[in-house]
Amino acid sequence: MRQASSLLLCLGLFAGAGAQGFGRFGYTDRPVMPDLQLTPEGVGPILFDVPAPAWKVVVADETGATIGLGQGENGPSKARLSLLSSGIGLWFPKGLRLRINSIAAPYLTWPGGSVRNGVPTPSAPWLALSFGENAPPLILGFPSRPAALRIEGKPGSWTLEGPADFEGWLRVALPLGTRQITTNSSAALGKLAVQAAAFAPLVTGTMPTLMGTTVAADEAGVTATWRFDAPNALVPPAAFMASIGGSSLRVLSKVERPDAITAEGPLSFVKGKELTIRFPARRIPTGRAIGVGGQPRPIATVSPFDAPSVAELAFENLLATADTSARTTAEAATGEWIGQAASAPEPNTGQTLLYGPNGEGIELAAAHALLSQSLVTSRRATSEANSLLTSLVWRRDWATWRLWLPDEALVRRTGALAALAAAICPEPERRLDAALFEAGLAAQKGFDVWKRRRGEIVSEPVREELFGPMRSTLFGKGKDPFTVLLQSPLRIYGDASLRAETREAGICLSWPVVDVKAGVVALASGYPIQISALANLGQFRLAQALGFSEIRYLPETAGTCEILMTPSGSLPAWVPPPNH
């Protein structure tokens, strides 16, 4: 594994010390947003006075991107897209002028009234923009300073103009989501004013920025708290869609839901500066799982370029019955794949990755992330960086918690492998990654149900559930026997192939030796145990502390060494790993 580990370390170094996720904001200069779309011509129905002369992604991460537009007087010089904020932010360095190509004159509305063309509004922190015809209204927020606007022009060519000295941010959003209304009466305008006023805090304040994440973990799950520098951060819609899709996660923060629906689901936000969610994610201890019964099995031929066989080898490595051949086969497979895998930088962040823009090779990357992790966590009590797994986390979208790829079937297969790879990590942060990948898959199913309930689709499509029984046990209430085995309270570290069988006096643990030389067997137990020599142990020395037992021995002859463990506890039955 040394060659493979070196290559994985190089991959991490290529990414750079400040590497971070990018989700939907990678591999494109036209990110798809849940509500309004930004183009060089404008934002939704609002057009720039002249098209943007420049278009460059300046900064991108998993929550958003800043795009340079190159405008000067009366136009935006840059735009900010954020999944933490509703709508799009536009920075105007000097003056503000926009165009609207509606037939009827638009209305500008504030809490005290409404005007059409030819009459300026008073200076206000926000204004609602609506149309006589059936269309979604907009809200224009001014977080930098209140501003007055005036509509001029003629049918099909209207100008929306602000102060000549205006400098600051303009936030453009959909206060009612994609719902269309007609504002051709004072009653309709008055109702819109009330609705827009309730939505206004989302566009009149600073666009929140993610400051950090803290994770608390226990045997049953993880609790994550995301901290922002400003209130009113949007809650990922996946948090609610996952519940519809069968996940038992719980949003613990106080959440408000305006009457707005985007293309990705209902809008919701936290009033404070923190979002806390509890995720189900059962802990898999480090070391290899010991179960009663089972025999070492010959390792089948594994192609490093076949995701199913790579994943199955990873599961074999998690069992105490795996022998040295499983480890050497895994090391050789990962080393060969990394040596031949094509790498290329993601253009917006410059991070070097072993998969392509449309996910070419990403399923294999996930399978090898699982295999690499199985080798590390099964043989030591601590973990280490897994660059392949990290590269998958970078591709995960902030709002949907799914890999941002065009192929939905590939998203599900790769997401399932990523969830399992992260689930066998001991660190709370990695277990959170596992829970997010799994919740994203549940959210996709929940979104199908939600659309069916709204009449958008007749029935939900059939979604592939790769290793479904394992995942339903790790992240739900399933009772998959292999996953129960993986959670065994008795573990072994190192390369010895160990078998457990029930004897009248306790549990007999045995392992083969091929010659007479000193060896070590390291065990970990979730409860106090006593160990004594049973067979073929010329020398036997036991050291125990804090749940760990180290056995140093010298066999009498080549053959099988045996020890007796008491009490037997409640060990699960050995079962073979599942097929892909």
C-alpha positions as CSV (number, residue, x, y, z in Angstrom):
1,M,0.0,0.0,0.0
2,R,3.0,2.3,0.3
3,Q,3.0,3.1,-3.4
4,A,-0.7,3.7,-3.4
5,S,-0.5,5.8,-0.3
6,S,2.2,7.9,-1.8
7,L,0.2,8.6,-4.9
8,L,-2.9,9.5,-2.8
9,L,-0.7,11.9,-0.7
10,C,0.5,13.5,-3.9
11,L,-3.1,13.9,-5.0
12,G,-3.8,15.8,-1.7
13,L,-0.7,18.0,-2.2
14,F,-1.8,18.9,-5.8
15,A,-5.1,20.1,-4.4
16,G,-3.3,22.7,-2.2
17,A,-3.5,23.6,1.5
18,G,-6.6,25.7,1.0
19,A,-8.5,23.2,-1.1
20,Q,-12.3,23.1,-0.6
21,G,-15.5,21.8,-2.1
22,F,-17.1,23.2,-5.2
23,G,-20.3,21.1,-5.8
24,R,-22.4,22.7,-8.6
25,F,-20.0,25.6,-8.9
26,G,-17.2,23.5,-10.4
27,Y,-16.6,22.6,-14.1
28,T,-18.8,25.5,-15.3
29,D,-18.9,29.2,-15.6
30,R,-22.8,29.1,-15.8
31,P,-23.9,27.6,-12.5
32,V,-27.5,26.5,-12.3
33,M,-29.3,28.1,-9.4
34,P,-32.6,27.0,-7.7
35,D,-34.5,30.1,-8.6
36,L,-33.2,32.9,-10.8
37,Q,-30.5,32.3,-13.5
38,L,-27.7,34.8,-14.2
39,T,-26.6,35.3,-17.8
40,P,-24.5,38.0,-19.5
41,E,-27.7,39.7,-20.5
42,G,-29.2,39.9,-17.0
43,V,-31.1,38.1,-14.2
44,G,-34.3,36.4,-15.1
45,P,-36.7,39.0,-16.6
46,I,-34.4,41.9,-15.6
47,L,-31.8,42.8,-18.3
48,F,-28.6,44.8,-17.9
49,D,-28.6,48.1,-19.7
50,V,-25.8,46.5,-21.9
51,P,-24.7,42.9,-21.8
52,A,-21.8,42.1,-19.6
53,P,-18.6,42.6,-21.5
54,A,-16.8,40.1,-19.3
55,W,-17.6,36.8,-17.7
56,K,-15.2,35.1,-15.3
57,V,-15.6,32.9,-12.3
58,V,-13.4,34.8,-9.7
59,V,-14.1,32.7,-6.6
60,A,-16.0,29.4,-6.2
61,D,-16.7,27.0,-3.4
62,E,-19.4,24.6,-2.4
63,T,-21.8,27.3,-1.3
64,G,-21.5,29.8,-4.1
65,A,-19.4,31.7,-6.7
66,T,-18.5,35.3,-7.6
67,I,-18.5,36.1,-11.3
68,G,-16.8,39.1,-12.7
69,L,-19.1,40.9,-15.2
70,G,-16.9,43.9,-16.2
71,Q,-19.6,46.5,-16.1
72,G,-18.8,50.1,-15.2
73,E,-21.2,53.0,-15.1
74,N,-24.9,52.0,-14.5
75,G,-24.1,48.3,-14.7
76,P,-22.9,45.5,-12.3
77,S,-19.2,44.8,-12.1
78,K,-19.7,41.5,-10.4
79,A,-22.4,39.0,-9.3
80,R,-22.6,36.8,-6.3
81,L,-24.4,33.5,-6.5
82,S,-25.0,31.7,-3.2
83,L,-26.9,28.7,-2.0
84,L,-27.0,30.3,1.4
85,S,-29.0,33.3,0.1
86,S,-32.1,33.7,-1.9
87,G,-31.7,35.2,-5.4
88,I,-28.6,36.8,-6.9
89,G,-26.5,39.7,-5.7
90,L,-25.2,42.4,-8.1
91,W,-22.6,45.0,-7.3
92,F,-23.0,48.4,-8.9
93,P,-19.9,50.6,-8.7
94,K,-21.6,53.7,-10.0
95,G,-25.2,54.2,-10.9
96,L,-27.9,51.7,-11.5
97,R,-29.9,51.2,-14.7
98,L,-31.7,48.0,-15.9
99,R,-34.2,47.1,-18.6
100,I,-37.5,45.2,-18.6
101,N,-39.1,43.9,-21.8
102,S,-42.6,43.4,-20.5
103,I,-45.6,44.7,-22.5
104,A,-47.4,46.3,-19.7
105,A,-45.7,48.8,-17.4
106,P,-44.3,47.0,-14.3
107,Y,-45.3,48.1,-10.8
108,L,-42.9,49.0,-8.0
109,T,-44.3,48.3,-4.5
110,W,-43.2,49.2,-1.0
111,P,-45.1,49.0,2.3
112,G,-46.7,52.4,1.8
113,G,-47.8,52.2,-1.8
114,S,-47.2,51.3,-5.5
115,V,-46.2,53.2,-8.6
116,R,-45.9,52.5,-12.3
117,N,-43.9,54.4,-15.0
118,G,-43.1,58.1,-14.6
119,V,-43.3,58.2,-10.8
120,P,-40.3,57.6,-8.5
121,T,-40.5,55.5,-5.4
122,P,-39.4,56.9,-2.1
123,S,-36.0,55.7,-0.9
124,A,-36.5,52.2,0.6
125,P,-34.5,49.2,1.7
126,W,-36.6,47.0,-0.6
127,L,-39.0,47.2,-3.5
128,A,-41.3,44.6,-5.1
129,L,-41.3,44.5,-8.9
130,S,-44.5,43.0,-10.4
131,F,-46.2,42.8,-13.8
132,G,-49.7,43.3,-15.0
133,E,-49.5,39.9,-16.8
134,N,-49.3,36.6,-15.0
135,A,-45.7,36.3,-13.8
136,P,-43.6,35.7,-10.7
137,P,-43.0,39.0,-8.9
138,L,-39.4,40.0,-7.9
139,I,-38.1,41.7,-4.8
140,L,-35.2,44.1,-5.1
141,G,-33.2,44.5,-1.9
142,F,-30.6,47.2,-1.1
143,P,-28.4,45.9,1.8
144,S,-25.8,48.6,1.3
145,R,-28.2,51.6,1.6
146,P,-31.9,52.4,0.8
147,A,-32.5,53.5,-2.8
148,A,-35.3,55.0,-4.9
149,L,-36.1,53.7,-8.3
150,R,-38.1,55.0,-11.3
151,I,-39.6,53.3,-14.3
152,E,-39.6,55.0,-17.7
153,G,-40.1,53.9,-21.3
154,K,-42.8,52.3,-23.4
155,P,-44.5,48.9,-23.8
156,G,-41.8,46.2,-24.5
157,S,-39.0,48.5,-23.5
158,W,-38.9,49.8,-20.0
159,T,-36.0,51.2,-18.0
160,L,-35.5,50.8,-14.3
161,E,-33.2,53.5,-13.0
162,G,-31.7,54.3,-9.6
163,P,-29.7,57.2,-8.3
164,A,-26.8,58.3,-10.5
165,D,-24.4,58.0,-7.5
166,F,-25.7,54.6,-6.4
167,E,-22.9,52.3,-5.2
168,G,-23.6,49.0,-3.5
169,W,-25.3,45.7,-3.7
170,L,-28.7,45.0,-5.4
171,R,-30.2,41.7,-4.4
172,V,-32.8,40.2,-6.8
173,A,-35.0,37.4,-5.6
174,L,-38.4,35.7,-6.0
175,P,-40.4,36.4,-2.8
176,L,-43.1,33.9,-3.9
177,G,-40.8,31.5,-5.6
178,T,-41.9,30.4,-9.1
179,R,-45.6,31.1,-8.3
180,Q,-47.2,33.5,-10.9
181,I,-49.6,36.3,-9.9
182,T,-51.2,39.2,-11.7
183,T,-51.0,42.6,-9.9
184,N,-53.7,44.6,-11.7
185,S,-55.6,45.8,-8.7
186,S,-54.9,47.7,-5.5
187,A,-55.9,44.6,-3.5
188,A,-53.4,42.4,-5.3
189,L,-50.6,45.0,-4.9
190,G,-51.4,45.4,-1.2
191,K,-51.2,41.6,-0.7
192,L,-47.9,41.5,-2.5
193,A,-46.6,44.3,-0.2
194,V,-47.4,42.2,2.8
195,Q,-45.8,39.0,1.3
196,A,-42.7,40.9,0.2
197,A,-42.3,42.6,3.6
198,A,-42.2,39.1,5.2
199,F,-39.5,38.0,2.7
200,A,-37.5,41.3,2.9
201,P,-35.0,40.2,5.7
202,L,-33.6,37.6,3.2
203,V,-32.5,40.3,0.7
204,T,-31.9,43.4,2.8
205,G,-29.1,42.0,5.0
206,T,-25.6,40.7,4.3
207,M,-25.4,37.5,2.3
208,P,-24.4,34.9,4.9
209,T,-21.0,33.2,4.6
210,L,-20.2,29.8,6.1
211,M,-17.7,30.2,8.9
212,G,-17.2,26.6,10.1
213,T,-18.8,23.3,11.1
214,T,-18.7,21.5,14.4
215,V,-19.6,17.8,14.7
216,A,-20.6,15.8,17.8
217,A,-20.9,12.0,17.5
218,D,-22.1,9.0,19.4
219,E,-22.8,5.4,18.6
220,A,-26.1,6.1,16.8
221,G,-25.3,9.2,14.8
222,V,-23.8,12.7,14.4
223,T,-25.0,16.2,15.2
224,A,-23.7,18.9,12.9
225,T,-23.8,22.6,13.5
226,W,-23.0,25.0,10.6
227,R,-22.0,28.5,11.7
228,F,-22.6,31.6,9.5
229,D,-21.5,35.2,9.9
230,A,-25.0,36.6,9.4
231,P,-28.5,35.4,10.1
232,N,-31.2,34.1,7.7
233,A,-29.0,31.5,5.9
234,L,-31.1,29.2,3.7
235,V,-31.5,25.6,4.9
236,P,-30.6,23.0,2.2
237,P,-33.8,21.7,0.8
238,A,-32.4,18.2,1.1
239,A,-32.9,18.5,4.8
240,F,-36.7,18.3,4.4
241,M,-36.8,16.2,1.2
242,A,-34.7,13.5,3.0
243,S,-37.4,13.2,5.6
244,I,-40.0,12.6,2.9
245,G,-37.7,10.1,1.4
246,G,-37.5,8.0,4.5
247,S,-34.5,9.5,6.5
248,S,-35.0,10.0,10.2
249,L,-32.7,13.1,10.4
250,R,-34.0,16.0,12.5
251,V,-33.5,19.7,12.0
252,L,-32.9,21.1,15.5
253,S,-32.7,24.8,14.7
254,K,-35.7,27.0,14.5
255,V,-36.6,27.3,10.9
256,E,-39.0,29.7,9.1
257,R,-40.6,28.9,5.7
258,P,-41.8,31.7,3.5
259,D,-44.5,30.9,1.0
260,A,-41.9,30.4,-1.8
261,I,-41.0,27.3,-3.8
262,T,-38.0,27.0,-6.1
263,A,-37.1,24.4,-8.7
264,E,-35.4,22.4,-5.9
265,G,-38.1,22.6,-3.3
266,P,-39.7,24.9,-0.7
267,L,-37.6,27.7,0.7
268,S,-36.7,27.8,4.4
269,F,-34.1,29.7,6.5
270,V,-32.7,29.9,10.0
271,K,-33.4,33.1,12.0
272,G,-30.1,32.9,13.8
273,K,-26.5,32.3,12.7
274,E,-26.4,28.5,13.2
275,L,-28.0,25.5,11.6
276,T,-28.0,22.3,13.6
277,I,-29.1,18.9,12.2
278,R,-29.1,15.4,13.8
279,F,-28.3,12.6,11.4
280,P,-28.6,8.8,11.9
281,A,-25.3,7.2,11.3
282,R,-24.3,4.1,13.2
283,R,-20.6,3.9,14.2
284,I,-18.5,1.1,12.8
285,P,-15.5,0.6,15.1
286,T,-12.0,0.5,13.7
287,G,-10.3,-2.9,13.3
288,R,-11.7,-5.9,11.5
289,A,-15.0,-7.4,12.8
290,I,-15.0,-10.7,14.6
291,G,-18.1,-12.9,14.3
292,V,-18.9,-16.5,15.3
293,G,-18.2,-19.0,12.5
294,G,-16.9,-18.4,9.0
295,Q,-13.7,-19.5,7.3
296,P,-11.0,-17.6,5.4
297,R,-12.1,-17.5,1.8
298,P,-9.8,-17.4,-1.3
299,I,-9.7,-14.0,-2.9
300,A,-11.2,-13.9,-6.3
301,T,-9.4,-12.2,-9.2
302,V,-10.0,-8.4,-8.8
303,S,-9.8,-6.0,-11.6
304,P,-8.8,-2.5,-10.4
305,F,-11.0,-1.1,-13.2
306,D,-14.2,-2.9,-12.1
307,A,-16.1,-1.0,-9.4
308,P,-18.2,-4.0,-8.2
309,S,-15.2,-6.3,-7.5
310,V,-13.2,-3.5,-5.9
311,A,-16.1,-2.7,-3.5
312,E,-16.6,-6.4,-2.7
313,L,-12.8,-6.7,-1.9
314,A,-13.2,-3.7,0.5
315,F,-15.9,-5.5,2.4
316,E,-13.8,-8.7,2.6
317,N,-11.0,-6.6,4.2
318,L,-13.3,-5.5,7.0
319,L,-13.7,-9.1,8.3
320,A,-11.3,-10.8,10.8
321,T,-11.3,-13.9,8.5
322,A,-9.5,-11.9,5.7
323,D,-5.9,-13.0,5.4
324,T,-2.8,-11.4,4.0
325,S,-3.7,-12.1,0.4
326,A,-6.8,-9.8,0.7
327,R,-4.5,-6.9,1.8
328,T,-1.9,-7.5,-0.8
329,T,-4.5,-7.8,-3.5
330,A,-6.1,-4.6,-2.4
331,E,-2.8,-2.7,-2.3
332,A,-1.9,-3.9,-5.8
333,A,-5.4,-3.0,-7.2
334,T,-5.4,0.5,-5.8
335,G,-1.8,1.1,-6.8
336,E,-2.4,-0.1,-10.4
337,W,-5.6,2.0,-10.7
338,I,-4.0,5.2,-9.4
339,G,-1.0,4.7,-11.6
340,Q,-3.2,4.5,-14.8
341,A,-6.0,6.9,-13.8
342,A,-6.2,10.1,-15.8
343,S,-6.0,13.3,-13.7
344,A,-7.1,16.8,-14.6
345,P,-7.6,20.1,-12.7
346,E,-11.1,21.4,-12.0
347,P,-10.9,24.8,-13.8
348,N,-12.5,27.1,-11.1
349,T,-10.5,25.9,-8.1
350,G,-7.4,24.3,-9.8
351,Q,-7.7,21.1,-7.7
352,T,-6.4,18.0,-9.4
353,L,-8.9,15.1,-9.5
354,L,-9.0,11.6,-10.8
355,Y,-12.4,12.0,-12.5
356,G,-13.7,14.0,-15.4
357,P,-16.1,17.0,-15.6
358,N,-19.2,14.7,-16.3
359,G,-18.1,12.1,-13.8
360,E,-15.9,10.0,-16.0
361,G,-14.2,7.6,-13.6
362,I,-15.9,8.9,-10.5
363,E,-17.6,5.6,-9.6
364,L,-14.2,3.8,-9.7
365,A,-12.8,6.6,-7.6
366,A,-15.5,6.0,-5.0
367,A,-14.9,2.2,-5.0
368,H,-11.2,2.8,-4.5
369,A,-11.9,5.3,-1.7
370,L,-13.9,2.5,0.0
371,L,-11.1,0.0,-0.6
372,S,-8.4,2.3,0.7
373,Q,-10.4,3.2,3.8
374,S,-11.0,-0.5,4.5
375,L,-7.2,-1.1,4.5
376,V,-6.5,1.8,6.9
377,T,-9.3,1.5,9.5
378,S,-9.2,-2.3,9.6
379,R,-5.6,-2.5,10.8
380,R,-5.1,0.4,13.2
381,A,-7.1,2.2,15.8
382,T,-6.7,5.6,14.1
383,S,-7.4,6.8,10.5
384,E,-5.6,9.0,8.1
385,A,-6.5,11.3,5.2
386,N,-8.2,9.7,2.3
387,S,-7.7,12.0,-0.7
388,L,-10.0,10.0,-2.9
389,L,-12.9,10.3,-0.5
390,T,-12.1,14.0,0.0
391,S,-12.3,14.5,-3.8
392,L,-15.8,13.0,-3.8
393,V,-16.8,15.3,-0.9
394,W,-15.6,18.3,-3.0
395,R,-18.1,17.3,-5.8
396,R,-21.1,17.1,-3.4
397,D,-23.6,19.9,-3.8
398,W,-24.4,22.0,-0.8
399,A,-28.2,22.2,-1.4
400,T,-29.1,18.7,-2.5
401,W,-26.3,16.8,-0.7
402,R,-25.8,14.8,-3.9
403,L,-22.8,14.6,-6.3
404,W,-23.4,17.3,-8.9
405,L,-23.4,15.2,-12.1
406,P,-25.7,15.0,-15.1
407,D,-26.1,11.2,-14.9
408,E,-28.6,10.4,-12.1
409,A,-27.9,6.7,-12.1
410,L,-24.2,7.4,-11.7
411,V,-25.0,9.9,-8.9
412,R,-26.8,7.2,-6.9
413,R,-24.2,4.4,-7.4
414,T,-21.3,6.7,-6.6
415,G,-23.1,8.4,-3.7
416,A,-23.8,5.0,-2.1
417,L,-20.2,4.0,-2.4
418,A,-19.1,7.4,-1.0
419,A,-21.5,7.0,2.0
420,L,-20.1,3.6,2.8
421,A,-16.5,4.7,2.5
422,A,-17.1,7.6,4.9
423,A,-19.1,5.4,7.2
424,I,-16.2,3.2,8.1
425,C,-14.1,6.2,9.1
426,P,-13.8,6.8,12.9
427,E,-13.7,10.6,12.7
428,P,-17.0,12.4,13.4
429,E,-16.4,14.7,10.4
430,R,-16.2,11.8,8.0
431,R,-19.2,10.1,9.6
432,L,-21.0,13.4,8.8
433,D,-19.9,13.1,5.2
434,A,-21.4,9.6,5.2
435,A,-24.7,10.9,6.6
436,L,-24.8,13.7,4.1
437,F,-24.2,11.4,1.1
438,E,-26.9,9.1,2.4
439,A,-29.4,11.8,3.2
440,G,-28.8,13.2,-0.3
441,L,-29.9,9.9,-1.8
442,A,-33.0,9.9,0.4
443,A,-33.7,13.5,-0.5
444,Q,-33.7,12.6,-4.2
445,K,-36.5,10.0,-3.5
446,G,-38.3,12.5,-1.3
447,F,-38.2,15.1,-4.1
448,D,-39.8,12.5,-6.4
449,V,-42.6,12.0,-3.8
450,W,-43.0,15.7,-3.3
451,K,-43.4,16.3,-7.1
452,R,-45.9,13.5,-7.4
453,R,-48.0,15.0,-4.5
454,R,-48.0,18.3,-6.3
455,G,-49.1,16.7,-9.6
456,E,-45.8,17.4,-11.4
457,I,-45.2,13.7,-12.1
458,V,-47.6,10.8,-12.2
459,S,-45.4,8.4,-10.3
460,E,-42.0,8.3,-8.8
461,P,-39.2,6.7,-10.9
462,V,-37.5,3.6,-9.7
463,R,-34.2,4.5,-8.1
464,E,-31.2,2.1,-7.8
465,E,-30.3,1.2,-4.2
466,L,-26.7,0.0,-4.3
467,F,-26.0,-2.0,-1.1
468,G,-29.4,-0.9,0.1
469,P,-29.7,-3.3,3.1
470,M,-26.3,-2.2,4.4
471,R,-27.2,1.5,4.1
472,S,-30.6,1.1,5.6
473,T,-29.0,-0.5,8.6
474,L,-26.2,2.0,9.0
475,F,-28.4,5.1,8.4
476,G,-31.8,3.7,9.5
477,K,-33.5,0.9,11.3
478,G,-32.5,-2.1,9.1
479,K,-31.1,-5.3,10.4
480,D,-28.8,-6.4,7.6
481,P,-26.7,-9.3,9.0
482,F,-23.5,-8.2,7.4
483,T,-23.8,-4.7,8.7
484,V,-24.6,-6.1,12.1
485,L,-21.4,-8.1,11.8
486,L,-19.4,-5.0,10.9
487,Q,-20.5,-3.4,14.2
488,S,-19.2,-6.4,16.2
489,P,-17.9,-5.3,19.7
490,L,-14.9,-7.5,19.3
491,R,-12.2,-6.4,16.8
492,I,-8.8,-7.4,15.6
493,Y,-6.0,-5.2,14.2
494,G,-3.2,-6.3,12.0
495,D,-3.0,-9.0,9.3
496,A,-3.8,-12.2,11.2
497,S,-6.7,-14.2,9.8
498,L,-8.8,-15.0,12.9
499,R,-11.8,-17.3,13.3
500,A,-14.2,-17.4,16.2
501,E,-16.2,-20.4,17.3
502,T,-18.3,-21.2,20.4
503,R,-16.9,-23.6,23.0
504,E,-18.5,-24.7,26.2
505,A,-16.1,-22.6,28.2
506,G,-16.3,-19.5,26.0
507,I,-15.2,-18.3,22.6
508,C,-12.2,-20.0,20.9
509,L,-10.2,-17.6,18.7
510,S,-7.8,-19.3,16.3
511,W,-5.4,-18.2,13.6
512,P,-3.0,-20.0,11.3
513,V,0.8,-19.8,11.5
514,V,3.1,-21.1,8.8
515,D,6.4,-21.2,10.8
516,V,7.7,-21.0,14.3
517,K,8.4,-17.3,15.0
518,A,7.1,-14.7,17.4
519,G,3.9,-12.8,16.6
520,V,1.4,-10.3,17.9
521,V,-2.4,-10.4,17.9
522,A,-4.1,-7.1,18.9
523,L,-7.8,-7.2,19.9
524,A,-10.2,-4.5,21.0
525,S,-13.4,-5.2,22.9
526,G,-16.4,-3.2,23.9
527,Y,-16.6,-5.1,27.3
528,P,-14.1,-6.6,29.7
529,I,-12.7,-10.0,28.6
530,Q,-10.4,-12.6,30.0
531,I,-8.0,-14.4,27.6
532,S,-6.0,-17.6,28.2
533,A,-3.8,-19.8,26.0
534,L,-5.5,-22.9,24.6
535,A,-3.4,-24.6,22.0
536,N,-0.1,-24.4,20.1
537,L,1.3,-21.5,22.2
538,G,4.8,-22.2,23.5
539,Q,5.1,-18.7,24.8
540,F,2.1,-16.5,25.7
541,R,2.1,-13.0,27.1
542,L,-1.0,-10.9,27.6
543,A,-1.2,-7.1,28.2
544,Q,-4.6,-5.4,28.6
545,A,-5.5,-1.7,29.0
546,L,-8.6,0.5,28.1
547,G,-10.4,-2.2,26.1
548,F,-7.3,-3.3,24.2
549,S,-5.6,-6.7,24.5
550,E,-2.2,-7.4,23.1
551,I,-1.1,-11.0,22.8
552,R,2.6,-11.7,22.2
553,Y,3.2,-15.3,21.4
554,L,5.6,-17.9,20.0
555,P,3.9,-21.0,18.5
556,E,5.1,-24.5,19.2
557,T,4.7,-25.6,15.6
558,A,3.3,-24.5,12.3
559,G,-0.4,-24.9,12.3
560,T,-3.2,-23.2,14.3
561,C,-2.9,-21.2,17.5
562,E,-5.9,-21.0,19.8
563,I,-6.9,-18.8,22.7
564,L,-10.0,-18.9,24.9
565,M,-11.9,-15.7,25.5
566,T,-14.4,-15.3,28.4
567,P,-17.1,-14.1,28.8
568,S,-18.3,-14.8,25.3
569,G,-20.4,-11.7,25.2
570,S,-22.9,-11.2,22.4
571,L,-20.9,-11.7,19.2
572,P,-22.8,-11.6,15.9
573,A,-22.8,-14.5,13.5
574,W,-20.2,-14.4,10.6
575,V,-21.8,-13.9,7.2
576,P,-20.1,-13.4,3.8
577,P,-19.9,-9.9,2.3
578,P,-22.7,-8.8,0.0
579,N,-22.3,-8.8,-3.8
580,H,-22.3,-5.5,-5.7
